[in-house]
Amino acid sequence: MAAETGTPTTLTLKSNDDELFSVAESAAILSVTIRNMVEDGCAGGVIPLDNVDGKTLASVITYMNGISAIPADEEKKKSYRDKFLSDKDFETLADMVLAANYLNMSCLMDAVSAKIAQVMEKKSVGWVRRKFGIENDYTPEEEAAVKEEHKWTFEGVETDDDN
Amino acid sequence: MAVEENNSVLPPEIIEFILSKSTSKSLHLFKTVSKSWNILISDPVFRRSHLHQSRYSKSRNLFLRSFDSNNSHACFSLVKFEDRKFHTVQQQLKVPDNFTKILCFCDGVLVLSKSDSLYDRFMFWNPSTQKIYISPLKKFKPACSYGLCHDPTIGGFKFIIVYGMLYFVISCNGKRWTLTRKIMEHNMHGEMSSPVSVEGVVYWVKWHLDSRIIRYRITYFDPKDDKFKILQKPENVVETTKFYLVDLRGRLCLYCNGPGNNMYTVKIWMKGKGRGNSSWNELVTIENVETPIWWFKPLGIVENKILIRLASVAKTLLYNPFEKTFEQVEDLTFTELVPYMESLFFPDPII
């Protein structure tokens, strides 16, 4: 799959908004989706990634380069992932989890999902509904009944005016 | 178990994956997000994958630390092992009066006893959901050994109380408690160690005196027929070698002194995956251990290193199996630590 010569192979990835990115094959194959394309020999020209926009792809490539530069040291990889995700907001994280799922990158998928779960801690139900785009299909009575059942969980939750 | 939403930002399978990484406390709150989220969070299959995430996630390393307080309340705090230190995440998780002794734990549920009288009372406690249930039974004298197992495929939790050859099985199938009195088969006699709950069953080291020699075996309680059985040890571990059992990342492990019974070499074996699997693989041999094996206790695996406690010298060490080095970690209050798990399971009896 990689070139026999010493020069590292570079792949060109194309986002769904037609941005082009160059990335070392050794870093790009962290994505099982891309690795399969390379192994099947479909990576000759440009690899189109129809489900990822340019902004998200740029971020994913930063991650690919960053994590593949770290040798097999789980502790260092973990702290790189923590740092990489530390300043991302919910919308960015949601785009990244979709991209990680599409690109089949389990380590990124795990890390981003855990980060989203962490962001959701102590957030109100109203916040979760808004951010996830989920409609409240409870009647007020039903909602009150479910709330009553788990009363203590509402302690220490951020207050939410829209809720 | 799909969460169907029209305007949902994320597809249901990704939402499910994210929620499986949330805390039990948050999940109880998120039941009110929508009906489909409530259905998902209440689903036993989801609950298992949530527990699995908590158990196998490399980044968690959470423990419950018990400490004595001045009054009769047992206090627990939640600590996280990170960057070679124990950090307190949550202080003072209080449990009801006098329930101070941890008897056994399984899938995020602990059984504690109160032994201020002739009889034991038992409390079931899930620290992650803060659910508590105190057993109304008062008839049990302090027993030789206890165990808790949880197998949702054959019905909930089973709590085992062992008095020599006699034992009681208290099971909760989600609706009510049942109590069964049982007698062990003749060849199963012996003393028992503290229990290790893995893969839905409970294991103990069992020993008995035979022609003036103590012989050690692994026994386990099989919740399918409520019987005690014997599990094959690693071939190289002879009957007269004293060994210990521990749960490392959800797998049963056995450790004993290494080749030639060298007191300062500890060999750890890991049982093959699956309940019926009695194959053993050598996990690691640790040389130059500072204390005899009875003071040695592995606490868990942290980023491919083994966290070990040496009770006699009150030291907590991180052992690197690749470089064969020990590193002492900061552990100012050397008190009992038990693994903490995010779990939505609880023996919920409706009495």
Interface residues (C-beta under 8 A of the other chain):
Chain A: E74 E75 K78 A94 V97 L98 N101 M109 S113 A114 I116 A117 M120 E121 K122 V125 V128 R129 K131 F132 G133 I134 E135 N136 D137 Y138 E142 E143 V146 K147 E149 H150 W152 T153 F154 V157
Chain B: E5 N6 N7 S8 V9 L10 I14 I15 F17 I18 L19 K21 S22 T23 K25 S26 H28 L29 F30 K31 T32 V33 S34 K35 S36 W37 N38 S57 K58 S59 Q130 E303 N304
